[in-house]
């Protein structure tokens, strides 16, 4: 059996040079987008972590925000953990978006799609889920440090020891000294359990919204900055709504040094505190998500356009 010339031209051809260039562009775009997420959303992320890990100390989001601002200030309080947050988000998003591009190419070949731009929403969502597995290994150690720094005051309130605030380097050194490198990966299982299904909905929501906002005959890449931001915000809202209970469990395991696995910790929280505790901090998370994921995607997409233009 032979293939006609017309059939051969429909088979996607991806060269190693193209793969390398696209991977670098995705990596840089994800890095810059990750930095934007931190600067836009860090104060509400701090509120989220405090409410997740010490719900008994705060009545609501506003109460937590005001108490943190009064007792710890802006830099040490609302922006606590910014350095590891930058490391976490830049590391995660650079690997995530580089992996997303590579997994999109994989899905293109598996589904025999002529162009990557023509992948279905499900194919894009699957590519995002696969990419999230790899980014979890980058995210877990840095997010562990970030969460501990954000909830450091609350941890000292629960202890008889005098309050002592330390920086990310000293905290990392203490963890490695006491638990070894393995201690930095506490909560890895719950991180993967959160990230893989979460990013299926994250990228699915983003790509699906982009497709809905594109006019007839218009490419998703040409919908404009505002619509890109709307699509990014939609993806973020869907992501956090779906995975929030897993994020609460992950934060508890990391901040309180729990040895429980994801399932055991979830059951324990449910039995002792009720199902509502699995949604503590959801409101500030959703409020933070709208501007931060909008900034993430518009930075990523326009960085890609700029670099593709420069390197073409």
Helices and strands as residue ranges (DSSP letters): H 5-8, H 16-53, G 55-57, H 61-72, I 74-78, H 82-110, G 116-118, H 121-150, H 152-157, H 168-179, G 181-185, H 188-213, G 220-222, H 225-255, H 262-273, G 275-279, H 282-311
